[in-house]
Amino acid sequence: MTRPLRVIHCLRSPIGGLFRHVRDLIAGQVDRGIEVGLICDANTGGAAACAALEQLEPLCALGLLRVEMSRLPSLTDIAAYRIIKDHISDLEPEILQGHGAKGGAFARLCSGRNGPKAIYTPHGGSLHYSATSPVGAAFLGLERLLKRRTSGYVFVAEFERDAYRAKVGPVTCPQTIVHNGIADHELLPVALMPDAADFVFIGELRELKGVDLVIKGLAELNKKRPATAVLAGTGALEQDLRILAQTYGIEDQITFAGLQPARTAFAMGRVLILPSRAESFPYAVLEGMGAAKPIITTNVGGIPEMFGDQASSLLPPDDAAAVSAAMEQAITDGAALVSQAETLHARAGQLFSLDRMVQGVCEFYSAILQEKPHLAPSSLGASRAENSA
């Protein structure tokens, strides 16, 4: 009897949108009869990551391995590579899918001519860097070296595919675009708490997410009228952001709520504000669309693909004045945002379902294993494959 397809997912950080993507893929693939395993960093995410991985472990027939992985290249990568290589050799998967820069590097280094096929999904990762910086030049140079060990690419957005081409070079193996997706229960509106703030931010508290712009915008708005915000998330910049709020004298107008499930956080604020400086295809925006939240966000990454005809409302990145103006508009006349939320809610249900995402990735696996060099579009519309550039 033919054994089930075996797939191992490798990523560094078991938190955030990338981890959400992998968790959803694992659950959907297990439902389709695939045997799945997971490899991730041993030190990231704290108690929340441990709890999430504990829930995920029963689905991982091929095991759940945690091994030390640094964010940046390090000598510890050598030991991690050896552990991962031995682990994979014992399990003999057909597919090894790497997510993000570090997960993608390990997946491709541990593949081989007679080993598993290495599928790479950048999720932004190295593509957030510029080739003009020393770190960026190193990351993008490594990406070019790893191209020859890549059996296929699953990009989560057209933006990601185009950024890869521009920064790394042409793709010379099969590739497809499979947008992130959300489950049916995430397409239900969320009722507000009685004491909901005016704005809610969800995500890691890091520079890339533009959380400082929320604080600066709120400070400007409070010069004219009282307004409040909730910051739902954790991250390296939390203490700096608390100090920034104190500097502007608005610490009483901001609640640091810590890590919260998205739909719990949505109930904490009337308008979702996510002024990111860079993104791939962010779940926070997608989940906000599903929950019919009014959204203030920026024209970066795959967000214009999410918004479609509504993309003209997106703000320029790293523009504090634009963020402040949008926040004031939301407070004084939010009718346009509410109408937009209804349009985006319908779009999320039509185009960005979880089933489409899982099916699109699984169909790509099948095409890779059948060695089809040019892939036809998915029959479900979940993925769009294209010829090499």
C-alpha positions as CSV (number, residue, x, y, z in Angstrom):
1,M,0.0,0.0,0.0
2,T,1.3,3.5,-0.9
3,R,2.2,5.5,2.2
4,P,0.7,9.0,2.7
5,L,2.6,12.0,1.4
6,R,5.0,13.2,4.0
7,V,5.6,17.0,4.5
8,I,7.8,18.8,7.1
9,H,7.5,22.5,7.6
10,C,10.5,24.4,8.8
11,L,10.4,28.0,10.2
12,R,12.3,30.0,12.9
13,S,9.8,31.8,15.0
14,P,6.6,30.1,16.3
15,I,4.8,33.4,16.7
16,G,3.1,35.9,14.4
17,G,1.5,35.6,11.0
18,L,4.1,33.3,9.5
19,F,3.4,30.8,12.3
20,R,-0.3,31.2,11.9
21,H,0.1,30.4,8.2
22,V,2.0,27.2,9.0
23,R,-0.4,26.1,11.7
24,D,-3.3,26.4,9.3
25,L,-1.4,24.6,6.6
26,I,-0.6,21.7,9.0
27,A,-4.2,21.4,10.1
28,G,-5.6,21.5,6.5
29,Q,-3.0,19.0,5.2
30,V,-3.7,16.5,8.0
31,D,-7.4,16.8,7.1
32,R,-6.3,15.8,3.5
33,G,-4.5,12.7,4.8
34,I,-1.0,14.1,4.6
35,E,1.6,13.2,7.4
36,V,3.1,16.4,8.7
37,G,6.0,17.5,10.8
38,L,7.3,20.8,12.2
39,I,10.7,22.2,13.0
40,C,11.1,25.6,14.7
41,D,13.3,27.6,17.1
42,A,13.6,26.4,20.7
43,N,13.8,29.8,22.3
44,T,11.3,32.1,20.6
45,G,7.8,32.9,21.8
46,G,7.8,32.1,25.5
47,A,4.8,30.6,27.1
48,A,2.4,31.5,24.3
49,A,4.4,29.7,21.7
50,C,4.8,26.7,24.0
51,A,1.0,26.5,24.5
52,A,0.3,26.8,20.7
53,L,2.9,24.1,19.9
54,E,1.4,21.8,22.5
55,Q,-1.9,22.1,20.8
56,L,-0.3,21.5,17.4
57,E,1.9,18.5,18.4
58,P,-0.9,15.9,18.2
59,L,-1.3,16.7,14.5
60,C,2.4,16.2,13.8
61,A,2.8,12.5,12.9
62,L,6.4,13.3,11.8
63,G,7.2,15.0,15.1
64,L,7.7,18.5,16.4
65,L,11.4,19.4,16.7
66,R,12.5,22.6,18.5
67,V,16.2,23.5,17.9
68,E,18.1,26.7,18.6
69,M,17.9,29.1,15.6
70,S,19.2,32.6,15.8
71,R,17.4,35.4,13.9
72,L,20.7,36.4,12.1
73,P,23.3,34.1,10.7
74,S,25.4,32.6,13.6
75,L,27.8,29.8,14.4
76,T,24.8,28.1,16.1
77,D,23.4,27.5,12.7
78,I,26.0,24.8,12.1
79,A,24.7,22.7,15.0
80,A,21.1,23.4,14.1
81,Y,21.8,22.2,10.5
82,R,23.2,18.9,11.7
83,I,20.3,18.3,14.1
84,I,17.7,19.1,11.4
85,K,19.5,17.1,8.7
86,D,19.6,14.0,10.9
87,H,16.0,14.5,11.9
88,I,14.8,14.7,8.3
89,S,16.9,11.8,7.2
90,D,15.2,9.5,9.7
91,L,11.7,10.6,8.6
92,E,12.2,10.6,4.8
93,P,9.7,13.2,3.8
94,E,8.9,13.9,0.1
95,I,8.4,17.7,0.7
96,L,10.4,20.0,3.0
97,Q,8.8,23.4,3.0
98,G,10.9,26.3,4.4
99,H,9.1,29.4,5.6
100,G,10.9,32.7,6.1
101,A,14.6,33.4,5.6
102,K,16.0,31.1,8.3
103,G,13.4,28.3,7.7
104,G,13.9,28.5,4.0
105,A,17.7,28.3,4.3
106,F,17.6,25.2,6.5
107,A,15.0,23.5,4.3
108,R,17.1,24.0,1.1
109,L,20.4,23.1,2.8
110,C,18.8,19.8,4.0
111,S,17.3,18.8,0.7
112,G,19.2,17.0,-2.0
113,R,19.1,15.2,-5.3
114,N,17.8,12.0,-3.7
115,G,16.2,13.7,-0.7
116,P,13.0,15.7,-0.2
117,K,11.9,18.4,-2.6
118,A,12.6,21.9,-1.1
119,I,9.7,24.3,-1.3
120,Y,10.4,27.9,-0.2
121,T,7.9,30.6,0.9
122,P,9.8,33.8,1.8
123,H,6.9,35.5,3.8
124,G,8.9,38.7,3.3
125,G,12.0,37.6,5.2
126,S,15.1,38.5,3.4
127,L,13.1,40.5,0.9
128,H,12.5,43.2,3.5
129,Y,16.2,44.1,3.2
130,S,17.9,46.4,0.7
131,A,20.9,45.2,-1.2
132,T,22.6,48.5,-0.4
133,S,23.0,47.6,3.3
134,P,25.7,45.1,4.4
135,V,23.2,42.8,6.1
136,G,20.8,43.0,3.2
137,A,23.6,42.2,0.7
138,A,24.5,39.2,2.8
139,F,21.0,37.9,3.0
140,L,20.2,38.4,-0.6
141,G,23.5,36.9,-1.7
142,L,22.6,33.8,0.3
143,E,19.2,33.7,-1.4
144,R,20.9,33.6,-4.8
145,L,23.2,30.8,-3.7
146,L,20.2,28.8,-2.4
147,K,18.2,29.1,-5.7
148,R,19.9,26.1,-7.1
149,R,18.7,24.0,-4.2
150,T,15.1,25.1,-4.5
151,S,12.5,22.8,-6.2
152,G,9.7,25.3,-6.1
153,Y,8.4,28.6,-4.7
154,V,5.1,29.3,-3.1
155,F,4.7,33.1,-2.9
156,V,1.9,34.5,-0.7
157,A,1.4,37.6,-2.9
158,E,2.3,39.1,-6.2
159,F,4.3,41.6,-4.3
160,E,6.5,38.9,-2.8
161,R,7.1,37.3,-6.2
162,D,8.0,40.6,-7.8
163,A,10.3,41.6,-4.9
164,Y,12.1,38.2,-5.2
165,R,12.7,38.8,-8.9
166,A,13.9,42.3,-8.4
167,K,16.2,41.6,-5.4
168,V,17.3,37.9,-6.0
169,G,16.8,37.3,-9.7
170,P,14.7,35.3,-12.1
171,V,13.0,32.1,-10.8
172,T,14.1,29.1,-12.8
173,C,12.0,26.5,-11.2
174,P,8.2,26.1,-10.8
175,Q,6.5,28.8,-8.8
176,T,3.0,29.7,-7.7
177,I,1.1,32.4,-5.8
178,V,-1.2,31.2,-3.0
179,H,-2.7,34.0,-0.9
180,N,-3.1,33.5,2.8
181,G,-6.6,32.5,3.8
182,I,-9.0,32.7,6.8
183,A,-11.5,30.2,8.1
184,D,-15.3,30.5,7.9
185,H,-15.7,31.5,11.5
186,E,-13.3,34.4,11.0
187,L,-15.8,35.9,8.5
188,L,-18.2,36.9,11.3
189,P,-18.2,40.5,12.6
190,V,-16.9,41.1,16.1
191,A,-19.0,43.0,18.7
192,L,-17.2,45.8,20.5
193,M,-16.6,45.8,24.2
194,P,-18.6,48.6,26.0
195,D,-15.4,50.4,26.9
196,A,-13.7,49.9,23.5
197,A,-11.0,52.3,22.5
198,D,-11.1,54.4,19.4
199,F,-8.2,52.5,17.8
200,V,-6.6,49.1,18.1
201,F,-3.2,47.9,16.8
202,I,-2.4,44.2,16.5
203,G,1.0,42.7,15.9
204,E,4.6,42.6,17.1
205,L,5.9,45.7,18.7
206,R,8.7,46.3,16.3
207,E,9.8,49.2,14.0
208,L,8.7,47.4,10.9
209,K,5.0,47.5,12.1
210,G,5.0,51.3,12.6
211,V,3.6,51.2,16.1
212,D,5.4,54.4,16.9
213,L,3.3,56.1,14.2
214,V,0.2,55.1,16.1
215,I,1.5,56.8,19.2
216,K,2.5,59.9,17.3
217,G,-0.8,60.1,15.5
218,L,-2.7,59.7,18.7
219,A,-0.7,62.4,20.4
220,E,-1.4,64.8,17.5
221,L,-5.1,63.9,17.6
222,N,-5.3,64.4,21.4
223,K,-4.3,68.1,20.9
224,K,-7.7,68.5,19.3
225,R,-10.0,65.9,20.9
226,P,-9.7,63.0,23.3
227,A,-8.9,59.7,21.7
228,T,-7.6,56.3,23.0
229,A,-5.8,53.3,21.6
230,V,-5.1,49.7,22.5
231,L,-1.8,48.1,21.5
232,A,-2.3,44.3,21.4
233,G,1.0,42.5,21.0
234,T,4.5,42.1,22.5
235,G,7.9,42.7,21.1
236,A,11.4,44.2,21.6
237,L,10.2,47.8,21.4
238,E,7.6,47.7,24.1
239,Q,9.5,49.6,26.7
240,D,10.6,52.2,24.1
241,L,7.0,52.6,23.0
242,R,5.9,53.1,26.6
243,I,8.5,55.8,27.0
244,L,7.4,57.4,23.8
245,A,3.8,57.6,25.0
246,Q,5.0,59.2,28.3
247,T,7.1,61.7,26.3
248,Y,4.0,62.8,24.4
249,G,2.0,62.8,27.7
250,I,-0.6,60.3,26.4
251,E,0.3,57.2,28.5
252,D,-3.2,57.3,30.0
253,Q,-4.7,57.2,26.5
254,I,-2.9,54.0,25.5
255,T,-3.4,50.5,26.8
256,F,-0.6,47.9,26.3
257,A,-2.8,44.8,26.2
258,G,-0.1,42.2,25.5
259,L,-0.5,39.3,23.2
260,Q,-4.1,38.7,22.3
261,P,-6.0,36.5,19.8
262,A,-7.0,38.7,16.9
263,R,-10.7,38.5,17.4
264,T,-10.4,39.3,21.1
265,A,-8.3,42.4,20.2
266,F,-10.8,43.5,17.5
267,A,-13.4,43.9,20.3
268,M,-11.1,46.3,22.1
269,G,-11.1,49.1,19.5
270,R,-13.4,50.6,16.9
271,V,-10.9,51.1,14.1
272,L,-8.0,48.7,13.3
273,I,-4.8,50.7,12.7
274,L,-1.8,49.0,11.1
275,P,0.6,51.6,9.7
276,S,3.3,49.1,8.7
277,R,6.5,50.2,7.0
278,A,6.8,46.8,5.2
279,E,4.7,43.6,5.0
280,S,4.2,40.5,3.0
281,F,0.5,39.5,3.1
282,P,-0.4,40.3,6.7
283,Y,-2.9,38.2,8.6
284,A,-3.9,41.0,10.8
285,V,-5.3,43.0,7.9
286,L,-6.9,39.9,6.4
287,E,-8.5,39.0,9.7
288,G,-9.7,42.5,10.1
289,M,-11.4,42.4,6.7
290,G,-13.0,39.1,7.7
291,A,-14.3,40.7,10.9
292,A,-15.7,43.7,9.0
293,K,-13.4,46.1,10.9
294,P,-12.8,49.6,9.6
295,I,-9.1,49.6,8.8
296,I,-6.4,52.2,8.5
297,T,-3.3,50.7,6.9
298,T,-0.5,51.4,4.5
299,N,0.3,50.8,0.8
300,V,3.0,48.2,1.4
301,G,3.6,44.5,0.5
302,G,0.5,42.6,-0.6
303,I,-2.0,44.9,1.1
304,P,-3.0,46.5,-2.2
305,E,-3.9,43.0,-3.4
306,M,-6.1,42.5,-0.4
307,F,-7.9,45.8,-0.9
308,G,-8.4,45.6,-4.7
309,D,-10.5,48.5,-5.8
310,Q,-10.2,50.0,-2.3
311,A,-6.4,50.3,-2.5
312,S,-6.6,54.1,-3.2
313,S,-7.4,54.6,0.5
314,L,-4.1,53.1,1.6
315,L,-1.6,55.5,3.3
316,P,2.0,56.0,2.2
317,P,4.4,54.1,4.5
318,D,6.4,55.9,7.3
319,D,4.2,59.1,7.0
320,A,3.3,60.2,10.5
321,A,1.2,63.2,9.1
322,A,-0.8,60.9,6.9
323,V,-1.5,58.5,9.8
324,S,-2.5,61.4,12.1
325,A,-4.9,62.8,9.4
326,A,-6.5,59.4,8.8
327,M,-7.0,58.9,12.6
328,E,-8.7,62.3,12.8
329,Q,-10.9,61.5,9.8
330,A,-11.9,58.2,11.5
331,I,-12.9,60.0,14.6
332,T,-14.8,63.0,13.0
333,D,-16.4,61.2,10.1
334,G,-16.0,57.4,10.0
335,A,-18.8,56.7,7.5
336,A,-16.4,56.1,4.6
337,L,-14.4,53.6,6.6
338,V,-17.5,51.7,7.7
339,S,-18.7,51.5,4.0
340,Q,-15.2,50.3,3.0
341,A,-15.2,47.7,5.8
342,E,-18.4,46.2,4.3
343,T,-16.8,46.0,0.8
344,L,-13.6,44.4,2.2
345,H,-15.6,41.9,4.3
346,A,-17.3,40.6,1.1
347,R,-13.9,40.5,-0.7
348,A,-12.3,38.4,2.1
349,G,-15.1,35.8,1.9
350,Q,-14.9,35.6,-1.9
351,L,-11.1,35.5,-2.4
352,F,-9.2,34.6,0.7
353,S,-10.6,31.4,2.2
354,L,-8.5,29.0,4.2
355,D,-9.6,26.0,2.1
356,R,-8.4,27.8,-1.1
357,M,-5.0,28.4,0.5
358,V,-4.5,24.8,1.7
359,Q,-5.7,23.3,-1.6
360,G,-3.5,25.6,-3.6
361,V,-0.4,24.6,-1.7
362,C,-1.3,20.9,-1.9
363,E,-1.8,21.1,-5.7
364,F,1.6,22.7,-6.0
365,Y,3.2,19.8,-4.1
366,S,1.5,17.4,-6.5
367,A,2.8,19.2,-9.5
368,I,6.4,19.4,-8.1
369,L,6.4,15.6,-7.3
370,Q,5.1,14.9,-10.8
371,E,7.9,17.1,-12.2
372,K,5.7,19.4,-14.2
373,P,7.9,22.4,-15.2
374,H,5.0,24.6,-16.1
375,L,2.0,24.6,-13.8
376,A,-1.6,25.2,-14.7
377,P,-3.8,27.5,-12.5
378,S,-5.6,25.7,-9.7
379,S,-9.1,24.5,-10.5
380,L,-10.2,26.1,-7.3
381,G,-8.6,29.4,-8.1
382,A,-6.5,29.1,-4.9
383,S,-3.1,29.5,-6.7
384,R,-1.8,31.1,-9.8
385,A,1.2,29.5,-11.3
386,E,3.3,31.0,-14.0
387,N,6.2,30.2,-16.3
388,S,9.6,31.2,-15.2
389,A,10.6,34.8,-15.6
